Amino acid sequence: MGTSDRIESFILELLKNDDGWLEIGRNELASVFNCVPSQINYVISTRFNPDRGYIVESRRGGGGCLRIKRIKHDGNELICKAIEKIGTSIDNTTANSIVVYLTSSGTIDEKTSNLILAAISDKSIPRNEKTSDNIRANVLKNMLLTLV
């Protein structure tokens, strides 16, 4: 497991035990994982963002403090927001992030998640620069619509 994965797992574990805001020091966290603070910033920006259901506040100075909170939503509301976000075209990475978020929030179960991920993968959708992201968006939206 890489350092970024370990940092993410550590923060997720802390969030499980906290119903409010989780406050952690960027420098302290970096020292725990023997990495530079910019790696903490990278993990926070890529794995704890609004697309994945988190609100993050960052304070500069004095070692920097991060405040993280998981957004709680109704399942159907989340699916509807995901459908809106998809639009007419979506790349594989963004589509996978949406499905992973819906799974981690408990909106869809693991089996449904795996089926959706298989259907929208690059292996399932013909590789054509002009149409593959449009096809992926249509498939993903239609699959999510059946869950509402």
Secondary structure as the mmCIF struct_conf table of DSSP 4:
data_model
#
loop_
_struct_conf.conf_type_id
_struct_conf.id
_struct_conf.beg_label_comp_id
_struct_conf.beg_label_asym_id
_struct_conf.beg_label_seq_id
_struct_conf.end_label_comp_id
_struct_conf.end_label_asym_id
_struct_conf.end_label_seq_id
HELX_RH_AL_P HELX_RH_AL_P1 THR A 3 LYS A 16
TURN_TY1_P TURN_TY1_P1 ASN A 17 ASN A 17
BEND BEND1 ASP A 19 GLY A 20
STRN STRN1 LEU A 22 GLY A 25
HELX_RH_AL_P HELX_RH_AL_P2 ARG A 26 VAL A 32
TURN_TY1_P TURN_TY1_P2 PHE A 33 ASN A 34
BEND BEND2 CYS A 35 CYS A 35
HELX_RH_AL_P HELX_RH_AL_P3 PRO A 37 ARG A 47
BEND BEND3 PHE A 48 ASN A 49
HELX_RH_3T_P HELX_RH_3T_P1 PRO A 50 ARG A 52
TURN_TY1_P TURN_TY1_P3 GLY A 53 GLY A 53
STRN STRN2 TYR A 54 ARG A 59
BEND BEND4 GLY A 61 GLY A 61
TURN_TY1_P TURN_TY1_P4 GLY A 62 GLY A 63
STRN STRN3 CYS A 65 ARG A 70
HELX_RH_AL_P HELX_RH_AL_P4 GLY A 75 ILE A 86
TURN_TY1_P TURN_TY1_P5 GLY A 87 THR A 88
HELX_RH_AL_P HELX_RH_AL_P5 ASN A 92 SER A 104
TURN_TY1_P TURN_TY1_P6 SER A 105 GLY A 106
BEND BEND5 THR A 107 ILE A 108
HELX_RH_AL_P HELX_RH_AL_P6 GLU A 110 ILE A 120
BEND BEND6 SER A 121 SER A 121
TURN_TY1_P TURN_TY1_P7 ASP A 122 SER A 124
BEND BEND7 ILE A 125 ILE A 125
TURN_TY1_P TURN_TY1_P8 GLU A 129 THR A 131
HELX_RH_AL_P HELX_RH_AL_P7 SER A 132 LEU A 145
TURN_TY1_P TURN_TY1_P9 THR A 146 LEU A 147
#
